[in-house]
Amino acid sequence: KERRSRPIPSGLMSSSAAPSTRPVPEDPAVVDDSIRQLDRVLQMMRPDETAAYNLACHASPHLITSRSLRLQFLRAEAFQPGLAAHRLTQYFSTVQKMFGTELLGQELRLSHL
């Protein structure tokens, strides 16, 4: 499934700075390799950096370790596994700080606010 980006309205950016609206192709081999690298980086991180992430994995392993969740963080960081790992662990740390450990293994919803 290809991901398409929305074009930015012409009045918001100059034409020279406007990003391409063409989807970025994702080679399945590159995606698989990036996911493996992301997992390796997560394993090498300090325990204090991954504490909330590890709690979330324990609470809901099928959700937290899913390919789709990992892809969201890899895409957000242009498939750079180190940056994606940091963003992923920071996300779960923030969820824990804001909502407590009971929501770590769940998808957040507006009703949680």
N, CA, C and O atoms as CSV, one atom per row, in Angstrom:
chain,resi,resn,atom,element,x,y,z
A,1,LYS,N,N,0.846,-1.171,0.000
A,1,LYS,CA,C,0.000,0.000,0.000
A,1,LYS,C,C,0.890,1.231,0.000
A,1,LYS,O,O,1.693,1.422,0.913
A,2,GLU,N,N,0.752,2.055,-1.008
A,2,GLU,CA,C,1.570,3.259,-1.091
A,2,GLU,C,C,0.987,4.370,-0.247
A,2,GLU,O,O,-0.229,4.525,-0.126
A,3,ARG,N,N,1.878,5.123,0.322
A,3,ARG,CA,C,1.471,6.259,1.145
A,3,ARG,C,C,1.585,7.520,0.301
A,3,ARG,O,O,2.631,7.768,-0.298
A,4,ARG,N,N,0.537,8.309,0.244
A,4,ARG,CA,C,0.562,9.541,-0.530
A,4,ARG,C,C,0.561,10.733,0.418
A,4,ARG,O,O,-0.151,10.761,1.422
A,5,SER,N,N,1.370,11.698,0.070
A,5,SER,CA,C,1.389,12.912,0.877
A,5,SER,C,C,0.434,13.929,0.277
A,5,SER,O,O,0.180,13.930,-0.928
A,6,ARG,N,N,-0.089,14.788,1.131
A,6,ARG,CA,C,-0.982,15.850,0.670
A,6,ARG,C,C,-0.164,17.027,0.194
A,6,ARG,O,O,0.828,17.383,0.831
A,7,PRO,N,N,-0.553,17.643,-0.913
A,7,PRO,CA,C,0.175,18.824,-1.349
A,7,PRO,C,C,-0.073,19.992,-0.388
A,7,PRO,O,O,-1.156,20.126,0.182
A,8,ILE,N,N,0.933,20.817,-0.225
A,8,ILE,CA,C,0.815,21.997,0.622
A,8,ILE,C,C,0.209,23.115,-0.214
A,8,ILE,O,O,0.648,23.337,-1.343
A,9,PRO,N,N,-0.791,23.826,0.310
A,9,PRO,CA,C,-1.393,24.918,-0.455
A,9,PRO,C,C,-0.329,25.895,-0.942
A,9,PRO,O,O,0.608,26.221,-0.212
A,10,SER,N,N,-0.480,26.356,-2.170
A,10,SER,CA,C,0.551,27.181,-2.805
A,10,SER,C,C,0.867,28.456,-2.038
A,10,SER,O,O,1.991,28.949,-2.135
A,11,GLY,N,N,-0.060,29.005,-1.292
A,11,GLY,CA,C,0.191,30.234,-0.563
A,11,GLY,C,C,1.040,30.051,0.677
A,11,GLY,O,O,1.500,31.039,1.248
A,12,LEU,N,N,1.266,28.817,1.115
A,12,LEU,CA,C,2.008,28.575,2.347
A,12,LEU,C,C,3.510,28.447,2.143
A,12,LEU,O,O,4.286,28.707,3.062
A,13,MET,N,N,3.918,28.054,0.959
A,13,MET,CA,C,5.345,27.874,0.695
A,13,MET,C,C,5.668,28.434,-0.673
A,13,MET,O,O,4.823,28.438,-1.569
A,14,SER,N,N,6.895,28.908,-0.832
A,14,SER,CA,C,7.309,29.346,-2.153
A,14,SER,C,C,7.494,28.122,-3.031
A,14,SER,O,O,7.732,27.022,-2.532
A,15,SER,N,N,7.384,28.312,-4.328
A,15,SER,CA,C,7.465,27.164,-5.237
A,15,SER,C,C,8.828,26.483,-5.176
A,15,SER,O,O,8.923,25.278,-5.410
A,16,SER,N,N,9.884,27.234,-4.864
A,16,SER,CA,C,11.208,26.619,-4.811
A,16,SER,C,C,11.379,25.722,-3.586
A,16,SER,O,O,12.217,24.821,-3.597
A,17,ALA,N,N,10.592,25.958,-2.525
A,17,ALA,CA,C,10.725,25.171,-1.305
A,17,ALA,C,C,9.655,24.101,-1.178
A,17,ALA,O,O,9.712,23.293,-0.250
A,18,ALA,N,N,8.691,24.068,-2.071
A,18,ALA,CA,C,7.579,23.124,-1.965
A,18,ALA,C,C,8.070,21.698,-2.179
A,18,ALA,O,O,8.814,21.435,-3.123
A,19,PRO,N,N,7.665,20.782,-1.316
A,19,PRO,CA,C,8.070,19.381,-1.476
A,19,PRO,C,C,7.323,18.739,-2.634
A,19,PRO,O,O,6.275,19.224,-3.063
A,20,SER,N,N,7.869,17.661,-3.123
A,20,SER,CA,C,7.213,16.905,-4.178
A,20,SER,C,C,5.957,16.255,-3.630
A,20,SER,O,O,5.940,15.810,-2.482
A,21,THR,N,N,4.914,16.195,-4.430
A,21,THR,CA,C,3.687,15.530,-4.000
A,21,THR,C,C,3.656,14.080,-4.455
A,21,THR,O,O,2.687,13.367,-4.194
A,22,ARG,N,N,4.705,13.643,-5.130
A,22,ARG,CA,C,4.775,12.244,-5.547
A,22,ARG,C,C,5.100,11.376,-4.344
A,22,ARG,O,O,5.925,11.758,-3.514
A,23,PRO,N,N,4.459,10.202,-4.234
A,23,PRO,CA,C,4.758,9.327,-3.100
A,23,PRO,C,C,6.189,8.811,-3.182
A,23,PRO,O,O,6.716,8.586,-4.271
A,24,VAL,N,N,6.807,8.628,-2.031
A,24,VAL,CA,C,8.149,8.067,-1.973
A,24,VAL,C,C,8.007,6.557,-2.011
A,24,VAL,O,O,7.351,5.976,-1.146
A,25,PRO,N,N,8.617,5.904,-3.010
A,25,PRO,CA,C,8.490,4.446,-3.073
A,25,PRO,C,C,9.221,3.779,-1.905
A,25,PRO,O,O,10.303,4.208,-1.505
A,26,GLU,N,N,8.614,2.733,-1.374
A,26,GLU,CA,C,9.213,1.989,-0.272
A,26,GLU,C,C,9.549,0.589,-0.755
A,26,GLU,O,O,8.666,-0.253,-0.918
A,27,ASP,N,N,10.811,0.354,-0.979
A,27,ASP,CA,C,11.286,-0.952,-1.400
A,27,ASP,C,C,11.102,-1.925,-0.233
A,27,ASP,O,O,11.619,-1.672,0.855
A,28,PRO,N,N,10.380,-3.028,-0.431
A,28,PRO,CA,C,10.136,-3.977,0.664
A,28,PRO,C,C,11.415,-4.469,1.347
A,28,PRO,O,O,11.426,-4.682,2.559
A,29,ALA,N,N,12.483,-4.650,0.582
A,29,ALA,CA,C,13.742,-5.108,1.185
A,29,ALA,C,C,14.321,-4.038,2.095
A,29,ALA,O,O,14.845,-4.350,3.165
A,30,VAL,N,N,14.232,-2.785,1.682
A,30,VAL,CA,C,14.733,-1.675,2.504
A,30,VAL,C,C,13.887,-1.544,3.767
A,30,VAL,O,O,14.416,-1.316,4.854
A,31,VAL,N,N,12.575,-1.688,3.619
A,31,VAL,CA,C,11.679,-1.607,4.779
A,31,VAL,C,C,12.007,-2.713,5.776
A,31,VAL,O,O,12.135,-2.454,6.972
A,32,ASP,N,N,12.142,-3.936,5.291
A,32,ASP,CA,C,12.466,-5.064,6.177
A,32,ASP,C,C,13.801,-4.850,6.880
A,32,ASP,O,O,13.921,-5.101,8.079
A,33,ASP,N,N,14.807,-4.385,6.134
A,33,ASP,CA,C,16.113,-4.130,6.733
A,33,ASP,C,C,16.032,-3.012,7.772
A,33,ASP,O,O,16.668,-3.102,8.822
A,34,SER,N,N,15.267,-1.971,7.494
A,34,SER,CA,C,15.118,-0.857,8.439
A,34,SER,C,C,14.439,-1.315,9.724
A,34,SER,O,O,14.815,-0.880,10.813
A,35,ILE,N,N,13.448,-2.184,9.606
A,35,ILE,CA,C,12.770,-2.708,10.796
A,35,ILE,C,C,13.741,-3.540,11.633
A,35,ILE,O,O,13.757,-3.430,12.858
A,36,ARG,N,N,14.551,-4.373,10.973
A,36,ARG,CA,C,15.560,-5.165,11.704
A,36,ARG,C,C,16.563,-4.253,12.406
A,36,ARG,O,O,16.929,-4.494,13.556
A,37,GLN,N,N,17.003,-3.207,11.713
A,37,GLN,CA,C,17.954,-2.271,12.322
A,37,GLN,C,C,17.312,-1.528,13.494
A,37,GLN,O,O,17.957,-1.304,14.519
A,38,LEU,N,N,16.048,-1.148,13.342
A,38,LEU,CA,C,15.327,-0.482,14.429
A,38,LEU,C,C,15.287,-1.384,15.659
A,38,LEU,O,O,15.537,-0.927,16.775
A,39,ASP,N,N,14.977,-2.656,15.459
A,39,ASP,CA,C,14.942,-3.601,16.577
A,39,ASP,C,C,16.308,-3.734,17.246
A,39,ASP,O,O,16.394,-3.815,18.471
A,40,ARG,N,N,17.380,-3.755,16.443
A,40,ARG,CA,C,18.734,-3.843,17.010
A,40,ARG,C,C,19.066,-2.594,17.830
A,40,ARG,O,O,19.640,-2.692,18.915
A,41,VAL,N,N,18.705,-1.429,17.310
A,41,VAL,CA,C,18.979,-0.184,18.039
A,41,VAL,C,C,18.217,-0.184,19.364
A,41,VAL,O,O,18.765,0.203,20.396
A,42,LEU,N,N,16.962,-0.615,19.337
A,42,LEU,CA,C,16.166,-0.663,20.572
A,42,LEU,C,C,16.816,-1.584,21.606
A,42,LEU,O,O,16.808,-1.278,22.799
A,43,GLN,N,N,17.371,-2.697,21.162
A,43,GLN,CA,C,18.031,-3.631,22.072
A,43,GLN,C,C,19.312,-3.061,22.655
A,43,GLN,O,O,19.710,-3.437,23.758
A,44,MET,N,N,19.962,-2.162,21.931
A,44,MET,CA,C,21.230,-1.592,22.387
A,44,MET,C,C,21.050,-0.347,23.254
A,44,MET,O,O,22.014,0.120,23.861
A,45,MET,N,N,19.850,0.194,23.322
A,45,MET,CA,C,19.616,1.409,24.098
A,45,MET,C,C,19.676,1.108,25.592
A,45,MET,O,O,19.466,-0.024,26.028
A,46,ARG,N,N,19.967,2.148,26.359
A,46,ARG,CA,C,20.043,2.000,27.812
A,46,ARG,C,C,18.665,1.666,28.386
A,46,ARG,O,O,17.646,2.113,27.860
A,47,PRO,N,N,18.636,0.878,29.471
A,47,PRO,CA,C,17.354,0.510,30.088
A,47,PRO,C,C,16.506,1.709,30.522
A,47,PRO,O,O,15.278,1.656,30.447
A,48,ASP,N,N,17.151,2.785,30.974
A,48,ASP,CA,C,16.367,3.946,31.387
A,48,ASP,C,C,15.698,4.633,30.194
A,48,ASP,O,O,14.675,5.298,30.361
A,49,GLU,N,N,16.266,4.479,28.991
A,49,GLU,CA,C,15.667,5.057,27.785
A,49,GLU,C,C,14.479,4.229,27.287
A,49,GLU,O,O,13.561,4.761,26.662
A,50,THR,N,N,14.505,2.933,27.566
A,50,THR,CA,C,13.490,2.031,27.020
A,50,THR,C,C,12.495,1.525,28.064
A,50,THR,O,O,11.699,0.633,27.770
A,51,ALA,N,N,12.528,2.075,29.270
A,51,ALA,CA,C,11.680,1.555,30.348
A,51,ALA,C,C,10.198,1.578,29.986
A,51,ALA,O,O,9.518,0.561,30.121
A,52,ALA,N,N,9.694,2.705,29.534
A,52,ALA,CA,C,8.265,2.807,29.190
A,52,ALA,C,C,7.941,1.935,27.970
A,52,ALA,O,O,6.891,1.295,27.925
A,53,TYR,N,N,8.831,1.913,26.997
A,53,TYR,CA,C,8.644,1.068,25.813
A,53,TYR,C,C,8.557,-0.400,26.221
A,53,TYR,O,O,7.693,-1.131,25.736
A,54,ASN,N,N,9.452,-0.833,27.113
A,54,ASN,CA,C,9.442,-2.229,27.572
A,54,ASN,C,C,8.166,-2.571,28.338
A,54,ASN,O,O,7.630,-3.670,28.193
A,55,LEU,N,N,7.678,-1.634,29.151
A,55,LEU,CA,C,6.396,-1.851,29.843
A,55,LEU,C,C,5.260,-2.004,28.834
A,55,LEU,O,O,4.387,-2.856,28.997
A,56,ALA,N,N,5.279,-1.179,27.798
A,56,ALA,CA,C,4.243,-1.264,26.765
A,56,ALA,C,C,4.323,-2.603,26.026
A,56,ALA,O,O,3.296,-3.213,25.726
A,57,CYS,N,N,5.540,-3.054,25.736
A,57,CYS,CA,C,5.719,-4.355,25.066
A,57,CYS,C,C,5.169,-5.490,25.920
A,57,CYS,O,O,4.557,-6.425,25.405
A,58,HIS,N,N,5.389,-5.401,27.206
A,58,HIS,CA,C,4.895,-6.428,28.121
A,58,HIS,C,C,3.364,-6.402,28.193
A,58,HIS,O,O,2.724,-7.451,28.244
A,59,ALA,N,N,2.788,-5.206,28.198
A,59,ALA,CA,C,1.337,-5.068,28.315
A,59,ALA,C,C,0.604,-5.486,27.044
A,59,ALA,O,O,-0.486,-6.054,27.116
A,60,SER,N,N,1.184,-5.215,25.901
A,60,SER,CA,C,0.500,-5.495,24.635
A,60,SER,C,C,1.521,-5.783,23.528
A,60,SER,O,O,1.701,-4.960,22.630
A,61,PRO,N,N,2.182,-6.929,23.581
A,61,PRO,CA,C,3.249,-7.207,22.608
A,61,PRO,C,C,2.790,-7.196,21.151
A,61,PRO,O,O,3.533,-6.756,20.274
A,62,HIS,N,N,1.576,-7.674,20.884
A,62,HIS,CA,C,1.105,-7.717,19.493
A,62,HIS,C,C,0.915,-6.321,18.911
A,62,HIS,O,O,1.111,-6.129,17.711
A,63,LEU,N,N,0.543,-5.354,19.721
A,63,LEU,CA,C,0.347,-3.982,19.246
A,63,LEU,C,C,1.672,-3.234,19.156
A,63,LEU,O,O,1.951,-2.581,18.151
A,64,ILE,N,N,2.475,-3.327,20.187
A,64,ILE,CA,C,3.692,-2.532,20.281
A,64,ILE,C,C,4.771,-3.010,19.315
A,64,ILE,O,O,5.536,-2.199,18.793
A,65,THR,N,N,4.839,-4.304,19.074
A,65,THR,CA,C,5.874,-4.830,18.178
A,65,THR,C,C,5.361,-5.036,16.756
A,65,THR,O,O,6.016,-5.697,15.950
A,66,SER,N,N,4.204,-4.480,16.447
A,66,SER,CA,C,3.641,-4.666,15.104
A,66,SER,C,C,4.462,-3.936,14.050
A,66,SER,O,O,5.081,-2.906,14.317
A,67,ARG,N,N,4.451,-4.484,12.874
A,67,ARG,CA,C,5.154,-3.890,11.736
A,67,ARG,C,C,4.612,-2.488,11.437
A,67,ARG,O,O,5.382,-1.574,11.142
A,68,SER,N,N,3.300,-2.324,11.513
A,68,SER,CA,C,2.702,-1.031,11.164
A,68,SER,C,C,3.138,0.068,12.135
A,68,SER,O,O,3.376,1.197,11.708
A,69,LEU,N,N,3.246,-0.236,13.420
A,69,LEU,CA,C,3.700,0.772,14.375
A,69,LEU,C,C,5.154,1.157,14.098
A,69,LEU,O,O,5.503,2.338,14.110
A,70,ARG,N,N,5.991,0.162,13.853
A,70,ARG,CA,C,7.392,0.439,13.558
A,70,ARG,C,C,7.528,1.279,12.291
A,70,ARG,O,O,8.352,2.191,12.226
A,71,LEU,N,N,6.719,0.963,11.293
A,71,LEU,CA,C,6.769,1.729,10.043
A,71,LEU,C,C,6.370,3.185,10.252
A,71,LEU,O,O,6.940,4.070,9.614
A,72,GLN,N,N,5.423,3.449,11.113
A,72,GLN,CA,C,5.031,4.836,11.384
A,72,GLN,C,C,6.227,5.641,11.880
A,72,GLN,O,O,6.450,6.766,11.432
A,73,PHE,N,N,6.993,5.069,12.801
A,73,PHE,CA,C,8.129,5.781,13.364
A,73,PHE,C,C,9.295,5.851,12.379
A,73,PHE,O,O,10.015,6.849,12.347
A,74,LEU,N,N,9.489,4.805,11.576
A,74,LEU,CA,C,10.536,4.849,10.556
A,74,LEU,C,C,10.216,5.895,9.488
A,74,LEU,O,O,11.098,6.637,9.054
A,75,ARG,N,N,8.970,5.949,9.073
A,75,ARG,CA,C,8.584,6.956,8.076
A,75,ARG,C,C,8.760,8.369,8.615
A,75,ARG,O,O,9.192,9.266,7.892
A,76,ALA,N,N,8.426,8.563,9.873
A,76,ALA,CA,C,8.556,9.896,10.477
A,76,ALA,C,C,10.014,10.351,10.509
A,76,ALA,O,O,10.289,11.550,10.540
A,77,GLU,N,N,10.936,9.410,10.501
A,77,GLU,CA,C,12.359,9.740,10.575
A,77,GLU,C,C,13.105,9.338,9.305
A,77,GLU,O,O,14.302,9.053,9.344
A,78,ALA,N,N,12.392,9.315,8.179
A,78,ALA,CA,C,13.006,9.040,6.865
A,78,ALA,C,C,13.832,7.751,6.864
A,78,ALA,O,O,14.914,7.692,6.279
A,79,PHE,N,N,13.303,6.722,7.528
A,79,PHE,CA,C,13.909,5.388,7.582
A,79,PHE,C,C,15.305,5.390,8.191
A,79,PHE,O,O,16.161,4.601,7.791
A,80,GLN,N,N,15.532,6.268,9.148
A,80,GLN,CA,C,16.778,6.259,9.908
A,80,GLN,C,C,16.489,5.554,11.240
A,80,GLN,O,O,15.881,6.145,12.132
A,81,PRO,N,N,16.920,4.306,11.374
A,81,PRO,CA,C,16.556,3.491,12.539
A,81,PRO,C,C,16.927,4.095,13.890
A,81,PRO,O,O,16.157,3.969,14.842
A,82,GLY,N,N,18.066,4.739,13.999
A,82,GLY,CA,C,18.465,5.339,15.266
A,82,GLY,C,C,17.512,6.442,15.697
A,82,GLY,O,O,17.109,6.505,16.858
A,83,LEU,N,N,17.157,7.305,14.768
A,83,LEU,CA,C,16.216,8.390,15.068
A,83,LEU,C,C,14.826,7.838,15.356
A,83,LEU,O,O,14.126,8.324,16.245
A,84,ALA,N,N,14.434,6.823,14.601
A,84,ALA,CA,C,13.114,6.211,14.809
A,84,ALA,C,C,13.034,5.548,16.179
A,84,ALA,O,O,12.001,5.624,16.844
A,85,ALA,N,N,14.109,4.900,16.606
A,85,ALA,CA,C,14.133,4.262,17.930
A,85,ALA,C,C,14.004,5.314,19.026
A,85,ALA,O,O,13.274,5.121,19.999
A,86,HIS,N,N,14.704,6.407,18.866
A,86,HIS,CA,C,14.615,7.476,19.859
A,86,HIS,C,C,13.196,8.041,19.906
A,86,HIS,O,O,12.650,8.252,20.989
A,87,ARG,N,N,12.598,8.285,18.746
A,87,ARG,CA,C,11.232,8.818,18.696
A,87,ARG,C,C,10.252,7.831,19.319
A,87,ARG,O,O,9.350,8.238,20.051
A,88,LEU,N,N,10.417,6.554,19.043
A,88,LEU,CA,C,9.533,5.516,19.570
A,88,LEU,C,C,9.604,5.451,21.095
A,88,LEU,O,O,8.572,5.405,21.764
A,89,THR,N,N,10.807,5.447,21.636
A,89,THR,CA,C,10.945,5.370,23.094
A,89,THR,C,C,10.465,6.661,23.761
A,89,THR,O,O,9.884,6.622,24.846
A,90,GLN,N,N,10.706,7.793,23.118
A,90,GLN,CA,C,10.222,9.064,23.662
A,90,GLN,C,C,8.697,9.113,23.667
A,90,GLN,O,O,8.091,9.646,24.596
A,91,TYR,N,N,8.090,8.565,22.643
A,91,TYR,CA,C,6.631,8.515,22.570
A,91,TYR,C,C,6.065,7.767,23.775
A,91,TYR,O,O,5.160,8.263,24.445
A,92,PHE,N,N,6.592,6.580,24.051
A,92,PHE,CA,C,6.064,5.796,25.167
A,92,PHE,C,C,6.400,6.425,26.516
A,92,PHE,O,O,5.616,6.308,27.458
A,93,SER,N,N,7.532,7.078,26.627
A,93,SER,CA,C,7.846,7.809,27.862
A,93,SER,C,C,6.852,8.944,28.087
A,93,SER,O,O,6.412,9.176,29.213
A,94,THR,N,N,6.503,9.643,27.021
A,94,THR,CA,C,5.539,10.740,27.122
A,94,THR,C,C,4.147,10.221,27.475
A,94,THR,O,O,3.452,10.816,28.299
A,95,VAL,N,N,3.744,9.123,26.858
A,95,VAL,CA,C,2.443,8.529,27.185
A,95,VAL,C,C,2.408,8.145,28.655
A,95,VAL,O,O,1.416,8.389,29.342
A,96,GLN,N,N,3.482,7.549,29.135
A,96,GLN,CA,C,3.534,7.145,30.543
A,96,GLN,C,C,3.446,8.355,31.472
A,96,GLN,O,O,2.728,8.316,32.472
A,97,LYS,N,N,4.162,9.413,31.154
A,97,LYS,CA,C,4.133,10.615,31.990
A,97,LYS,C,C,2.760,11.278,31.995
A,97,LYS,O,O,2.300,11.764,33.028
A,98,MET,N,N,2.107,11.292,30.831
A,98,MET,CA,C,0.827,11.995,30.717
A,98,MET,C,C,-0.367,11.174,31.190
A,98,MET,O,O,-1.310,11.722,31.760
A,99,PHE,N,N,-0.331,9.852,30.954
A,99,PHE,CA,C,-1.507,9.025,31.209
A,99,PHE,C,C,-1.274,7.894,32.210
A,99,PHE,O,O,-2.228,7.249,32.644
A,100,GLY,N,N,-0.041,7.652,32.571
A,100,GLY,CA,C,0.247,6.551,33.479
A,100,GLY,C,C,0.507,5.253,32.727
A,100,GLY,O,O,0.353,5.189,31.508
A,101,THR,N,N,0.897,4.237,33.452
A,101,THR,CA,C,1.274,2.971,32.824
A,101,THR,C,C,0.083,2.179,32.290
A,101,THR,O,O,0.253,1.321,31.424
A,102,GLU,N,N,-1.123,2.457,32.797
A,102,GLU,CA,C,-2.283,1.665,32.359
A,102,GLU,C,C,-2.627,1.856,30.878
A,102,GLU,O,O,-3.283,0.994,30.294
A,103,LEU,N,N,-2.206,2.958,30.261
A,103,LEU,CA,C,-2.514,3.178,28.854
A,103,LEU,C,C,-1.344,2.864,27.924
A,103,LEU,O,O,-1.459,3.048,26.712
A,104,LEU,N,N,-0.242,2.403,28.458
A,104,LEU,CA,C,0.926,2.151,27.621
A,104,LEU,C,C,0.678,1.102,26.546
A,104,LEU,O,O,1.217,1.224,25.446
A,105,GLY,N,N,-0.096,0.106,26.819
A,105,GLY,CA,C,-0.325,-0.953,25.850
A,105,GLY,C,C,-1.575,-0.766,25.018
A,105,GLY,O,O,-2.045,-1.712,24.387
A,106,GLN,N,N,-2.122,0.440,25.005
A,106,GLN,CA,C,-3.353,0.698,24.261
A,106,GLN,C,C,-3.140,1.798,23.228
A,106,GLN,O,O,-2.238,2.625,23.356
A,107,GLU,N,N,-3.983,1.790,22.210
A,107,GLU,CA,C,-3.993,2.913,21.279
A,107,GLU,C,C,-4.687,4.069,21.977
A,107,GLU,O,O,-5.747,3.895,22.578
A,108,LEU,N,N,-4.092,5.239,21.897
A,108,LEU,CA,C,-4.691,6.401,22.545
A,108,LEU,C,C,-5.904,6.890,21.764
A,108,LEU,O,O,-5.915,6.883,20.533
A,109,ARG,N,N,-6.897,7.302,22.485
A,109,ARG,CA,C,-8.136,7.825,21.901
A,109,ARG,C,C,-8.467,9.161,22.543
A,109,ARG,O,O,-7.976,9.476,23.627
A,110,LEU,N,N,-9.288,9.933,21.882
A,110,LEU,CA,C,-9.704,11.223,22.441
A,110,LEU,C,C,-10.367,11.056,23.802
A,110,LEU,O,O,-10.245,11.928,24.663
A,111,SER,N,N,-11.052,9.970,23.999
A,111,SER,CA,C,-11.730,9.743,25.280
A,111,SER,C,C,-10.738,9.593,26.440
A,111,SER,O,O,-11.130,9.710,27.601
A,112,HIS,N,N,-9.475,9.339,26.143
A,112,HIS,CA,C,-8.463,9.244,27.194
A,112,HIS,C,C,-8.036,10.608,27.719
A,112,HIS,O,O,-7.398,10.701,28.768
A,113,LEU,N,N,-8.381,11.654,27.002
A,113,LEU,CA,C,-7.962,13.008,27.432
A,113,LEU,C,C,-8.786,13.529,28.544
A,113,LEU,O,O,-8.558,14.644,29.012
